[in-house]
């Protein structure tokens, strides 16, 4: 591999290639200062919700009973 050496450098932090950073998905209709932003992001991260479209969450929309059942089922199966 190019750029490597056989030196042992215990105090040097390990190299993290740029591709190891995972991009953070954010819904376009949930600003970071919205009161439930952290909770919505966590539900997305855990796969509990997918939003109302691929890039929108629709935080002011009502949640139907069948949607709530899906949320709870996914949450308890984590």
C-alpha positions as a printed Julia matrix, in Angstrom:
78×3 Matrix{Float64}:
   0.0    0.0    0.0
   1.35   3.42  -0.87
   2.16   5.84   1.95
   2.53   3.29   4.73
   5.64   2.58   6.75
   6.77  -0.03   9.2
   7.1    2.5   12.05
   5.15   1.9   15.24
   3.59   5.21  16.3
   1.34   4.54  19.32
   0.56   8.21  20.0
  -0.55   8.98  16.44
  -4.33   8.73  15.94
  -5.42   6.05  13.45
  -6.07   7.11   9.88
  -9.75   7.24   8.97
 -10.39   7.34   5.25
 -12.95   9.93   4.11
 -15.35   7.24   2.94
 -15.78   6.01   6.51
 -17.99   8.99   7.29
 -21.67   8.16   6.9
 -23.8   10.99   5.54
 -26.6   12.06   7.88
 -30.07  11.93   6.33
 -32.37  14.8    7.26
 -35.98  15.36   6.35
 -36.39  18.61   4.4
 -39.46  19.68   6.42
 -37.95  19.16   9.9
 -35.53  21.99  10.78
 -32.82  21.28  13.34
 -34.46  23.7   15.8
 -37.83  21.86  15.66
 -38.75  20.57  19.15
 -38.95  16.91  18.02
 -35.99  16.96  15.61
 -33.81  14.6   17.69
 -36.66  12.11  18.18
 -37.6   12.09  14.49
 -33.96  11.62  13.47
 -33.57   8.73  15.94
 -36.74   7.03  14.66
 -35.41   7.32  11.11
 -32.0    5.98  12.16
 -33.6    2.96  13.88
 -35.91   2.25  10.93
 -39.08   2.99  12.9
 -40.32   5.59  10.44
 -39.81   6.29   6.78
 -41.62   9.63   6.68
 -44.57  10.55   4.5
 -42.36  10.73   1.38
 -38.75   9.82   0.71
 -37.45  13.21   1.9
 -40.33  14.61   4.01
 -41.61  13.64   7.44
 -44.78  15.8    7.57
 -44.49  16.58  11.3
 -47.81  18.45  11.46
 -49.85  15.59   9.94
 -51.98  13.31  12.07
 -50.91   9.73  12.68
 -53.53   7.08  11.9
 -53.99   4.02  14.11
 -52.49   1.68  11.55
 -49.42   3.91  11.26
 -49.03   3.97  15.05
 -49.22   0.17  15.12
 -46.35   0.04  12.61
 -44.3    2.53  14.69
 -44.82   0.54  17.89
 -44.18  -2.83  16.26
 -40.92  -1.63  14.71
 -39.86   0.04  17.98
 -40.45  -3.09  20.07
 -38.69  -5.31  17.55
 -35.48  -3.25  17.85
